[in-house]
């Protein structure tokens, strides 16, 4: 029987919402460069006192990947030993410190250092939060609760696009710092430790947490399932994953999903969105175009939780990939026509309209499904290293894309970049059709049985 969205599940939903605020922080981080690069290329609100070079732009957009990698691998190991709640609390401090550094940078090196420190928290969120939410949830509501990641991330993007261009450099970073501190306080006060972690350490406490999360007195059946799940222990190392057929299949699936997710162009759009729309200022100022896209994306964030446990992960990802292929092709076509016919006033509406549709299709499946599946497909003792590895693949793919954007843009243009993303989207579609299996409605133990066949 499906767990209803009502007050009886208040602790579960409150806990999941608070954990997912980490995705809000992720969204702020990933879209930070979109308004900030524009600010730093002007002089009226620029703490550097000079414009950025294109090389500095590239490094500023991707340098956080170093922190993301450190955070993901550190928390991947430590969360299994010390618990997910404790690790998320500890790893909240780098984001707070990073934003404080960014509040008044003395030079570009301070900006790069602040971004790197902030990235440690992002690595922790990307690695621990999907697994944490999956373990707090049950099989009937796990999909919708995990997919809330997209909604909260989109709200973070909306904050960047709404506050970044329209507040001062310093005020914007004070807003970010305050919200990160609030997340830490709520996480400390409200959220319980994962029952999966407790079942391996303190069984009575795990039972009490489950009773509160499920709002019922008899949780023996679920607790027995959790014990069976965690008893299937293997050595938590990357070499063990590569030697085991089921684990290797899970790693290929997870890495493939996040690799194609990044090659859907989302990191470029988040990092350089406002700059890209500078070329179509005749329709709307670029800051307003970026804000409208972010606002629509936040609204679209409500879509995935509605459909993810009704339609299933696989079909939503397939539909999403098809929409991404089409919209990126059209987006690239506009910039191709603009290069060969500079006066395109009658089509100035097309980039914004196409990007809104793209965001809807991306949010429908490609934004949520990869991380939901990654949180489901690995056994308990392997989740730390496995999810950290998947996170690193996602982060370093982003690093390469963002660092190379300006150079590639000079060679093949904006249209060439987005047509390339569209072509790679065909491979993403085939990967979803032939490699992804449906996890909807299945317990974590049932998913393990499938992946190990």
Secondary structure, 3 states (H helix, E strand, C coil): CCCCCCHHHHHHHHHHHHHHHHHHHHHHHHHHHHHHHHHHCCCCCCCCCCCCCHHHHHHHHHCHHHHHHHHHHHHHHHHHHHCHHHHHHHCHHHHHHHHHHHHCCCCHHHHHHHHHHHHHHHHHHHHHHHHHHHHHCCCCCHHHHHHHHHHHHHHHHHHHHHHCCCCCHHHHHHHHHHHHHHHHHHHHHHCCCCHHHHHCCCHHHHHHHHHHHHCCCCCHHHHHHHHHHHHCCCCCCHHHHHHCHHHHHHHHHHHHHHHHHHCCCHHHHHHHHHHHHHHHCCCCCHHHHHHHHHHHHHHHHHHHHHHCCCCCHHHHHHHHHHHHHHHHHHHHHHHHHHHHCCCCHHHCCHHHHHHHHHHHHHHHHHCCHHHHHHCCCCCHHHHHHHHHHHHHHHHHHHHHHHHHHHHHHHHHHHHHHHHHHHHHHHHHHHHHHHHCCCCCCCCHHHHHHHHCC
